[in-house]
């Protein structure tokens, strides 16, 4: 199970099993039991979907990209990406 620490400075953690895990590129590869406990303590499961295509999003006149038609930065109306 892949898990990310809530703080960038967290390099090593000890799991409930007693095993010590070291982050690699900010991601821990943990057993399911230790991973669930780490998520309950504040860690999170990373998004493994990769980059999103420009064709699926909207762009506001302020330059902010969004998945919604209303900009969350300035409140303006976003238009479909070209």
Jmol script that loads the backbone (N, CA, C; Angstrom):
load data "model"
ATOM      1  N   UNK A   1       0.846  -1.167   0.000  1.00  0.00           N
ATOM      2  CA  UNK A   1       0.000   0.000   0.000  1.00  0.00           C
ATOM      3  C   UNK A   1       0.893   1.233   0.000  1.00  0.00           C
ATOM      4  N   UNK A   2       0.620   2.180  -0.904  1.00  0.00           N
ATOM      5  CA  UNK A   2       1.407   3.407  -0.970  1.00  0.00           C
ATOM      6  C   UNK A   2       0.736   4.484  -0.134  1.00  0.00           C
ATOM      7  N   UNK A   3       1.540   5.147   0.706  1.00  0.00           N
ATOM      8  CA  UNK A   3       1.037   6.175   1.617  1.00  0.00           C
ATOM      9  C   UNK A   3       2.026   7.337   1.633  1.00  0.00           C
ATOM     10  N   UNK A   4       1.492   8.559   1.791  1.00  0.00           N
ATOM     11  CA  UNK A   4       2.322   9.760   1.855  1.00  0.00           C
ATOM     12  C   UNK A   4       2.170  10.381   3.238  1.00  0.00           C
ATOM     13  N   UNK A   5       3.281  10.880   3.794  1.00  0.00           N
ATOM     14  CA  UNK A   5       3.246  11.538   5.109  1.00  0.00           C
ATOM     15  C   UNK A   5       2.655  12.934   4.969  1.00  0.00           C
ATOM     16  N   UNK A   6       1.996  13.440   6.027  1.00  0.00           N
ATOM     17  CA  UNK A   6       1.432  14.776   5.964  1.00  0.00           C
ATOM     18  C   UNK A   6       2.491  15.884   6.001  1.00  0.00           C
ATOM     19  N   UNK A   7       3.710  15.568   6.402  1.00  0.00           N
ATOM     20  CA  UNK A   7       4.790  16.554   6.446  1.00  0.00           C
ATOM     21  C   UNK A   7       5.948  16.079   5.583  1.00  0.00           C
ATOM     22  N   UNK A   8       6.518  16.997   4.818  1.00  0.00           N
ATOM     23  CA  UNK A   8       7.612  16.654   3.907  1.00  0.00           C
ATOM     24  C   UNK A   8       8.859  16.194   4.664  1.00  0.00           C
ATOM     25  N   UNK A   9       9.075  16.720   5.866  1.00  0.00           N
ATOM     26  CA  UNK A   9      10.275  16.387   6.640  1.00  0.00           C
ATOM     27  C   UNK A   9      10.223  14.995   7.263  1.00  0.00           C
ATOM     28  N   UNK A  10       9.080  14.342   7.213  1.00  0.00           N
ATOM     29  CA  UNK A  10       8.939  13.003   7.781  1.00  0.00           C
ATOM     30  C   UNK A  10       9.566  11.995   6.812  1.00  0.00           C
ATOM     31  N   UNK A  11      10.718  11.466   7.185  1.00  0.00           N
ATOM     32  CA  UNK A  11      11.467  10.580   6.293  1.00  0.00           C
ATOM     33  C   UNK A  11      11.304   9.119   6.670  1.00  0.00           C
ATOM     34  N   UNK A  12      11.155   8.830   7.968  1.00  0.00           N
ATOM     35  CA  UNK A  12      10.991   7.461   8.445  1.00  0.00           C
ATOM     36  C   UNK A  12       9.839   7.385   9.434  1.00  0.00           C
ATOM     37  N   UNK A  13       9.120   6.273   9.390  1.00  0.00           N
ATOM     38  CA  UNK A  13       8.064   6.020  10.366  1.00  0.00           C
ATOM     39  C   UNK A  13       8.138   4.551  10.790  1.00  0.00           C
ATOM     40  N   UNK A  14       7.670   4.291  12.003  1.00  0.00           N
ATOM     41  CA  UNK A  14       7.574   2.926  12.505  1.00  0.00           C
ATOM     42  C   UNK A  14       6.120   2.503  12.430  1.00  0.00           C
ATOM     43  N   UNK A  15       5.860   1.359  11.821  1.00  0.00           N
ATOM     44  CA  UNK A  15       4.507   0.842  11.699  1.00  0.00           C
ATOM     45  C   UNK A  15       4.072   0.108  12.957  1.00  0.00           C
ATOM     46  N   UNK A  16       2.784  -0.230  13.015  1.00  0.00           N
ATOM     47  CA  UNK A  16       2.265  -1.001  14.151  1.00  0.00           C
ATOM     48  C   UNK A  16       2.927  -2.361  14.253  1.00  0.00           C
ATOM     49  N   UNK A  17       3.367  -2.879  13.126  1.00  0.00           N
ATOM     50  CA  UNK A  17       4.009  -4.195  13.109  1.00  0.00           C
ATOM     51  C   UNK A  17       5.418  -4.163  13.685  1.00  0.00           C
ATOM     52  N   UNK A  18       5.947  -2.946  13.934  1.00  0.00           N
ATOM     53  CA  UNK A  18       7.308  -2.814  14.424  1.00  0.00           C
ATOM     54  C   UNK A  18       8.318  -2.585  13.324  1.00  0.00           C
ATOM     55  N   UNK A  19       7.868  -2.674  12.093  1.00  0.00           N
ATOM     56  CA  UNK A  19       8.758  -2.470  10.956  1.00  0.00           C
ATOM     57  C   UNK A  19       8.970  -0.979  10.723  1.00  0.00           C
ATOM     58  N   UNK A  20      10.177  -0.582  10.370  1.00  0.00           N
ATOM     59  CA  UNK A  20      10.504   0.813  10.071  1.00  0.00           C
ATOM     60  C   UNK A  20      10.435   1.014   8.556  1.00  0.00           C
ATOM     61  N   UNK A  21       9.723   2.066   8.150  1.00  0.00           N
ATOM     62  CA  UNK A  21       9.556   2.386   6.735  1.00  0.00           C
ATOM     63  C   UNK A  21      10.281   3.686   6.421  1.00  0.00           C
ATOM     64  N   UNK A  22      10.944   3.720   5.282  1.00  0.00           N
ATOM     65  CA  UNK A  22      11.659   4.919   4.830  1.00  0.00           C
ATOM     66  C   UNK A  22      11.020   5.392   3.536  1.00  0.00           C
ATOM     67  N   UNK A  23      10.764   6.694   3.447  1.00  0.00           N
ATOM     68  CA  UNK A  23      10.116   7.269   2.266  1.00  0.00           C
ATOM     69  C   UNK A  23      11.062   7.242   1.069  1.00  0.00           C
ATOM     70  N   UNK A  24      10.499   6.964  -0.074  1.00  0.00           N
ATOM     71  CA  UNK A  24      11.245   7.011  -1.325  1.00  0.00           C
ATOM     72  C   UNK A  24      10.468   7.942  -2.243  1.00  0.00           C
ATOM     73  N   UNK A  25      11.062   9.080  -2.571  1.00  0.00           N
ATOM     74  CA  UNK A  25      10.388  10.133  -3.336  1.00  0.00           C
ATOM     75  C   UNK A  25       9.127  10.606  -2.622  1.00  0.00           C
ATOM     76  N   UNK A  26       9.146  10.589  -1.301  1.00  0.00           N
ATOM     77  CA  UNK A  26       8.027  11.065  -0.502  1.00  0.00           C
ATOM     78  C   UNK A  26       6.912  10.060  -0.285  1.00  0.00           C
ATOM     79  N   UNK A  27       7.067   8.849  -0.818  1.00  0.00           N
ATOM     80  CA  UNK A  27       6.019   7.834  -0.726  1.00  0.00           C
ATOM     81  C   UNK A  27       6.546   6.619   0.031  1.00  0.00           C
ATOM     82  N   UNK A  28       5.747   6.139   0.971  1.00  0.00           N
ATOM     83  CA  UNK A  28       6.080   4.928   1.724  1.00  0.00           C
ATOM     84  C   UNK A  28       5.356   3.740   1.104  1.00  0.00           C
ATOM     85  N   UNK A  29       6.036   2.639   0.965  1.00  0.00           N
ATOM     86  CA  UNK A  29       5.428   1.381   0.528  1.00  0.00           C
ATOM     87  C   UNK A  29       5.252   0.546   1.790  1.00  0.00           C
ATOM     88  N   UNK A  30       3.999   0.426   2.272  1.00  0.00           N
ATOM     89  CA  UNK A  30       3.720  -0.206   3.556  1.00  0.00           C
ATOM     90  C   UNK A  30       2.816  -1.416   3.398  1.00  0.00           C
ATOM     91  N   UNK A  31       2.803  -2.231   4.444  1.00  0.00           N
ATOM     92  CA  UNK A  31       1.838  -3.329   4.488  1.00  0.00           C
ATOM     93  C   UNK A  31       0.452  -2.700   4.656  1.00  0.00           C
ATOM     94  N   UNK A  32      -0.612  -3.399   4.238  1.00  0.00           N
ATOM     95  CA  UNK A  32      -1.957  -2.821   4.352  1.00  0.00           C
ATOM     96  C   UNK A  32      -2.318  -2.400   5.780  1.00  0.00           C
ATOM     97  N   UNK A  33      -1.953  -3.193   6.772  1.00  0.00           N
ATOM     98  CA  UNK A  33      -2.278  -2.868   8.171  1.00  0.00           C
ATOM     99  C   UNK A  33      -1.556  -1.602   8.620  1.00  0.00           C
ATOM    100  N   UNK A  34      -0.255  -1.520   8.346  1.00  0.00           N
ATOM    101  CA  UNK A  34       0.507  -0.336   8.732  1.00  0.00           C
ATOM    102  C   UNK A  34       0.059   0.889   7.937  1.00  0.00           C
ATOM    103  N   UNK A  35      -0.272   0.705   6.674  1.00  0.00           N
ATOM    104  CA  UNK A  35      -0.734   1.811   5.840  1.00  0.00           C
ATOM    105  C   UNK A  35      -2.045   2.396   6.339  1.00  0.00           C
ATOM    106  N   UNK A  36      -2.990   1.532   6.710  1.00  0.00           N
ATOM    107  CA  UNK A  36      -4.277   2.019   7.240  1.00  0.00           C
ATOM    108  C   UNK A  36      -4.079   2.772   8.539  1.00  0.00           C
ATOM    109  N   UNK A  37      -3.190   2.292   9.395  1.00  0.00           N
ATOM    110  CA  UNK A  37      -2.913   2.980  10.654  1.00  0.00           C
ATOM    111  C   UNK A  37      -2.254   4.330  10.399  1.00  0.00           C
ATOM    112  N   UNK A  38      -1.374   4.397   9.407  1.00  0.00           N
ATOM    113  CA  UNK A  38      -0.695   5.647   9.079  1.00  0.00           C
ATOM    114  C   UNK A  38      -1.677   6.672   8.509  1.00  0.00           C
ATOM    115  N   UNK A  39      -2.607   6.222   7.686  1.00  0.00           N
ATOM    116  CA  UNK A  39      -3.638   7.115   7.152  1.00  0.00           C
ATOM    117  C   UNK A  39      -4.524   7.623   8.287  1.00  0.00           C
ATOM    118  N   UNK A  40      -4.860   6.762   9.235  1.00  0.00           N
ATOM    119  CA  UNK A  40      -5.673   7.182  10.385  1.00  0.00           C
ATOM    120  C   UNK A  40      -4.934   8.207  11.241  1.00  0.00           C
ATOM    121  N   UNK A  41      -3.610   8.173  11.237  1.00  0.00           N
ATOM    122  CA  UNK A  41      -2.805   9.095  12.032  1.00  0.00           C
ATOM    123  C   UNK A  41      -2.513  10.403  11.299  1.00  0.00           C
ATOM    124  N   UNK A  42      -2.976  10.544  10.046  1.00  0.00           N
ATOM    125  CA  UNK A  42      -2.772  11.808   9.339  1.00  0.00           C
ATOM    126  C   UNK A  42      -2.148  11.681   7.968  1.00  0.00           C
ATOM    127  N   UNK A  43      -1.646  10.515   7.602  1.00  0.00           N
ATOM    128  CA  UNK A  43      -1.100  10.329   6.264  1.00  0.00           C
ATOM    129  C   UNK A  43      -2.227  10.243   5.251  1.00  0.00           C
ATOM    130  N   UNK A  44      -1.890  10.133   3.974  1.00  0.00           N
ATOM    131  CA  UNK A  44      -2.920  10.009   2.951  1.00  0.00           C
ATOM    132  C   UNK A  44      -2.437   9.145   1.793  1.00  0.00           C
ATOM    133  N   UNK A  45      -3.388   8.615   1.071  1.00  0.00           N
ATOM    134  CA  UNK A  45      -3.091   7.787  -0.090  1.00  0.00           C
ATOM    135  C   UNK A  45      -2.871   8.713  -1.279  1.00  0.00           C
ATOM    136  N   UNK A  46      -1.735   8.602  -1.991  1.00  0.00           N
ATOM    137  CA  UNK A  46      -1.467   9.516  -3.104  1.00  0.00           C
ATOM    138  C   UNK A  46      -2.338   9.201  -4.311  1.00  0.00           C
ATOM    139  N   UNK A  47      -2.553  10.211  -5.112  1.00  0.00           N
ATOM    140  CA  UNK A  47      -3.263  10.024  -6.372  1.00  0.00           C
ATOM    141  C   UNK A  47      -2.303   9.374  -7.350  1.00  0.00           C
ATOM    142  N   UNK A  48      -2.672   8.251  -7.871  1.00  0.00           N
ATOM    143  CA  UNK A  48      -1.800   7.538  -8.806  1.00  0.00           C
ATOM    144  C   UNK A  48      -2.305   7.635 -10.239  1.00  0.00           C
ATOM    145  N   UNK A  49      -3.223   8.581 -10.487  1.00  0.00           N
ATOM    146  CA  UNK A  49      -3.828   8.684 -11.810  1.00  0.00           C
ATOM    147  C   UNK A  49      -2.942   9.409 -12.812  1.00  0.00           C
ATOM    148  N   UNK A  50      -1.949  10.148 -12.346  1.00  0.00           N
ATOM    149  CA  UNK A  50      -1.069  10.856 -13.256  1.00  0.00           C
ATOM    150  C   UNK A  50      -1.608  12.226 -13.639  1.00  0.00           C
ATOM    151  N   UNK A  51      -1.020  12.810 -14.651  1.00  0.00           N
ATOM    152  CA  UNK A  51      -1.410  14.146 -15.098  1.00  0.00           C
ATOM    153  C   UNK A  51      -2.756  14.110 -15.812  1.00  0.00           C
ATOM    154  N   UNK A  52      -3.462  15.216 -15.745  1.00  0.00           N
ATOM    155  CA  UNK A  52      -4.771  15.328 -16.385  1.00  0.00           C
ATOM    156  C   UNK A  52      -4.635  16.062 -17.705  1.00  0.00           C
ATOM    157  N   UNK A  53      -5.387  15.671 -18.678  1.00  0.00           N
ATOM    158  CA  UNK A  53      -5.364  16.304 -19.991  1.00  0.00           C
ATOM    159  C   UNK A  53      -5.953  17.702 -19.932  1.00  0.00           C
ATOM    160  N   UNK A  54      -5.438  18.616 -20.732  1.00  0.00           N
ATOM    161  CA  UNK A  54      -5.972  19.977 -20.804  1.00  0.00           C
ATOM    162  C   UNK A  54      -7.399  19.969 -21.324  1.00  0.00           C
ATOM    163  N   UNK A  55      -7.761  18.974 -22.115  1.00  0.00           N
ATOM    164  CA  UNK A  55      -9.088  18.925 -22.721  1.00  0.00           C
ATOM    165  C   UNK A  55     -10.196  18.697 -21.686  1.00  0.00           C
ATOM    166  N   UNK A  56      -9.850  18.242 -20.484  1.00  0.00           N
ATOM    167  CA  UNK A  56     -10.873  17.974 -19.478  1.00  0.00           C
ATOM    168  C   UNK A  56     -11.130  19.161 -18.564  1.00  0.00           C
ATOM    169  N   UNK A  57     -10.338  20.232 -18.657  1.00  0.00           N
ATOM    170  CA  UNK A  57     -10.453  21.332 -17.717  1.00  0.00           C
ATOM    171  C   UNK A  57     -10.960  22.622 -18.318  1.00  0.00           C
ATOM    172  N   UNK A  58     -11.042  23.628 -17.455  1.00  0.00           N
ATOM    173  CA  UNK A  58     -11.484  24.970 -17.818  1.00  0.00           C
ATOM    174  C   UNK A  58     -10.386  25.953 -17.422  1.00  0.00           C
ATOM    175  N   UNK A  59     -10.368  27.135 -18.057  1.00  0.00           N
ATOM    176  CA  UNK A  59      -9.378  28.152 -17.749  1.00  0.00           C
ATOM    177  C   UNK A  59     -10.106  29.465 -17.496  1.00  0.00           C
ATOM    178  N   UNK A  60      -9.737  30.140 -16.410  1.00  0.00           N
ATOM    179  CA  UNK A  60     -10.335  31.430 -16.052  1.00  0.00           C
ATOM    180  C   UNK A  60      -9.531  32.559 -16.696  1.00  0.00           C
ATOM    181  N   UNK A  61     -10.126  33.734 -16.807  1.00  0.00           N
ATOM    182  CA  UNK A  61      -9.415  34.889 -17.365  1.00  0.00           C
ATOM    183  C   UNK A  61      -8.262  35.321 -16.455  1.00  0.00           C
ATOM    184  N   UNK A  62      -8.289  34.934 -15.168  1.00  0.00           N
ATOM    185  CA  UNK A  62      -7.180  35.259 -14.254  1.00  0.00           C
ATOM    186  C   UNK A  62      -6.000  34.306 -14.448  1.00  0.00           C
ATOM    187  N   UNK A  63      -6.183  33.257 -15.272  1.00  0.00           N
ATOM    188  CA  UNK A  63      -5.109  32.320 -15.564  1.00  0.00           C
ATOM    189  C   UNK A  63      -5.159  31.041 -14.754  1.00  0.00           C
ATOM    190  N   UNK A  64      -6.096  30.945 -13.821  1.00  0.00           N
ATOM    191  CA  UNK A  64      -6.196  29.774 -12.964  1.00  0.00           C
ATOM    192  C   UNK A  64      -6.912  28.646 -13.689  1.00  0.00           C
ATOM    193  N   UNK A  65      -6.392  27.410 -13.588  1.00  0.00           N
ATOM    194  CA  UNK A  65      -7.016  26.243 -14.184  1.00  0.00           C
ATOM    195  C   UNK A  65      -7.982  25.598 -13.204  1.00  0.00           C
ATOM    196  N   UNK A  66      -9.070  25.034 -13.715  1.00  0.00           N
ATOM    197  CA  UNK A  66     -10.093  24.467 -12.850  1.00  0.00           C
ATOM    198  C   UNK A  66     -10.791  23.311 -13.540  1.00  0.00           C
ATOM    199  N   UNK A  67     -11.418  22.446 -12.751  1.00  0.00           N
ATOM    200  CA  UNK A  67     -12.273  21.396 -13.291  1.00  0.00           C
ATOM    201  C   UNK A  67     -13.725  21.847 -13.272  1.00  0.00           C
ATOM    202  N   UNK A  68     -13.982  23.065 -12.775  1.00  0.00           N
ATOM    203  CA  UNK A  68     -15.335  23.583 -12.646  1.00  0.00           C
ATOM    204  C   UNK A  68     -15.480  24.865 -13.453  1.00  0.00           C
ATOM    205  N   UNK A  69     -16.702  25.244 -13.780  1.00  0.00           N
ATOM    206  CA  UNK A  69     -16.929  26.446 -14.578  1.00  0.00           C
ATOM    207  C   UNK A  69     -16.832  27.729 -13.767  1.00  0.00           C
ATOM    208  N   UNK A  70     -16.848  27.643 -12.445  1.00  0.00           N
ATOM    209  CA  UNK A  70     -16.652  28.811 -11.588  1.00  0.00           C
ATOM    210  C   UNK A  70     -15.262  28.740 -10.973  1.00  0.00           C
ATOM    211  N   UNK A  71     -14.489  29.801 -11.149  1.00  0.00           N
ATOM    212  CA  UNK A  71     -13.113  29.843 -10.651  1.00  0.00           C
ATOM    213  C   UNK A  71     -13.105  29.884  -9.130  1.00  0.00           C
ATOM    214  N   UNK A  72     -12.306  29.015  -8.511  1.00  0.00           N
ATOM    215  CA  UNK A  72     -12.223  28.992  -7.054  1.00  0.00           C
ATOM    216  C   UNK A  72     -11.259  30.057  -6.535  1.00  0.00           C
ATOM    217  N   UNK A  73     -10.497  30.684  -7.416  1.00  0.00           N
ATOM    218  CA  UNK A  73      -9.563  31.729  -6.992  1.00  0.00           C
ATOM    219  C   UNK A  73     -10.224  33.106  -6.984  1.00  0.00           C
ATOM    220  N   UNK A  74     -10.877  33.473  -8.102  1.00  0.00           N
ATOM    221  CA  UNK A  74     -11.438  34.823  -8.189  1.00  0.00           C
ATOM    222  C   UNK A  74     -12.961  34.845  -8.286  1.00  0.00           C
ATOM    223  N   UNK A  75     -13.596  33.678  -8.495  1.00  0.00           N
ATOM    224  CA  UNK A  75     -15.048  33.630  -8.608  1.00  0.00           C
ATOM    225  C   UNK A  75     -15.581  33.898  -9.999  1.00  0.00           C
ATOM    226  N   UNK A  76     -14.692  34.099 -10.955  1.00  0.00           N
ATOM    227  CA  UNK A  76     -15.097  34.371 -12.338  1.00  0.00           C
ATOM    228  C   UNK A  76     -15.578  33.121 -13.044  1.00  0.00           C
ATOM    229  N   UNK A  77     -16.037  33.297 -14.264  1.00  0.00           N
ATOM    230  CA  UNK A  77     -16.517  32.189 -15.077  1.00  0.00           C
ATOM    231  C   UNK A  77     -15.380  31.636 -15.926  1.00  0.00           C
ATOM    232  N   UNK A  78     -15.195  30.343 -15.899  1.00  0.00           N
ATOM    233  CA  UNK A  78     -14.134  29.683 -16.663  1.00  0.00           C
ATOM    234  C   UNK A  78     -14.678  29.190 -17.998  1.00  0.00           C
ATOM    235  N   UNK A  79     -13.814  29.153 -18.987  1.00  0.00           N
ATOM    236  CA  UNK A  79     -14.199  28.625 -20.301  1.00  0.00           C
ATOM    237  C   UNK A  79     -13.403  27.363 -20.570  1.00  0.00           C
ATOM    238  N   UNK A  80     -13.914  26.565 -21.503  1.00  0.00           N
ATOM    239  CA  UNK A  80     -13.279  25.298 -21.862  1.00  0.00           C
ATOM    240  C   UNK A  80     -11.889  25.519 -22.421  1.00  0.00           C
ATOM    241  N   UNK A  81     -10.932  24.691 -22.034  1.00  0.00           N
ATOM    242  CA  UNK A  81      -9.577  24.777 -22.569  1.00  0.00           C
ATOM    243  C   UNK A  81      -9.579  24.532 -24.076  1.00  0.00           C
ATOM    244  N   UNK A  82      -8.772  25.267 -24.810  1.00  0.00           N
ATOM    245  CA  UNK A  82      -8.715  25.049 -26.285  1.00  0.00           C
ATOM    246  C   UNK A  82      -8.054  23.739 -26.644  1.00  0.00           C
TER     247      UNK A  82
END
end "model"
wireframe off; spacefill off
backbone 0.3
color backbone group
